[in-house]
Amino acid sequence: QQPVQSPQAVILREGEDAVINCSSSKALYSVHWYRQKHGEAPVFLMILLKGGEQKGHDKISASFNEKKQQSSLYLTASQLSYSGTYFCGTEIGSGNQFYFGTGTSLTVIP
Amino acid sequence: DTAVSQTPKYLVTQMGNDKSIKCEQNLGHDTMYWYKQDSKKFLKIMFSYNNKELIINETVPNRFSPKSPDKAHLNLHINSLELGDSAVYFCASSPGQLLAKNIQYFGAGTRLSVL
């Protein structure tokens, strides 16, 4: 039931773009995205509640395809501060089942 | 002031011992969680409490027992520690029970090493 993220790891140069995918085998009620920097706690990025919903702030945005049970996180013009592990969190049903994805390690180099 | 605080930050102990990790949140949230993050960085929910009532109880060994004396505190007690219990344990809280509309705020984590 743990959603699968791809890629597992990615290395970018500053200014490059990246896409992180999250796929679930079960129907999704919502998708959450968090970023965890090395040695720190996960920090919330955004929640998507409806199929087809897209959200974003600054240069990080996300989409949610309810039919395909997938979500994607888009990072454009990456900055060094974007480095970390990104997790999708998927809510199955209506509140009592929540699973974080397998994680994607993103490293931005100068 | 730290919003979600866990103690201790590090815990090194021998197999077979019993230990507790404490968590407190000062955000006024109704829901609190315990997560386990293993060496591969997989984050797995263990328990969730809403207003001191257990609402999520994933399949974890019954050596793990959460206790919520009030809605601002959620402690985790672990009996008969095993090598496989070594991990980082995160406490988190959110305003309400329905995850869909609620952001989770995480504590800094407790790194447990069982020798």
Chai-1 contact restraints between the chains, C-beta under 6 A:
chainA,res_idxA,chainB,res_idxB,connection_type,confidence,min_distance_angstrom,max_distance_angstrom,comment,restraint_id
A,Y29,B,A100,contact,1.0,0.0,6.0,A-B,restraint_1
A,S30,B,A100,contact,1.0,0.0,6.0,A-B,restraint_2
A,A41,B,F106,contact,1.0,0.0,6.0,A-B,restraint_3
A,A41,B,A108,contact,1.0,0.0,6.0,A-B,restraint_4
A,A41,B,G109,contact,1.0,0.0,6.0,A-B,restraint_5
A,P42,B,F106,contact,1.0,0.0,6.0,A-B,restraint_6
A,F44,B,I103,contact,1.0,0.0,6.0,A-B,restraint_7
A,L49,B,A100,contact,1.0,0.0,6.0,A-B,restraint_8
A,T85,B,K41,contact,1.0,0.0,6.0,A-B,restraint_9
A,E91,B,L99,contact,1.0,0.0,6.0,A-B,restraint_10
A,E91,B,A100,contact,1.0,0.0,6.0,A-B,restraint_11
A,G95,B,L98,contact,1.0,0.0,6.0,A-B,restraint_12
A,G95,B,L99,contact,1.0,0.0,6.0,A-B,restraint_13
A,N96,B,I56,contact,1.0,0.0,6.0,A-B,restraint_14
A,F98,B,I45,contact,1.0,0.0,6.0,A-B,restraint_15
A,F98,B,L99,contact,1.0,0.0,6.0,A-B,restraint_16
A,F100,B,L43,contact,1.0,0.0,6.0,A-B,restraint_17
A,G103,B,K41,contact,1.0,0.0,6.0,A-B,restraint_18
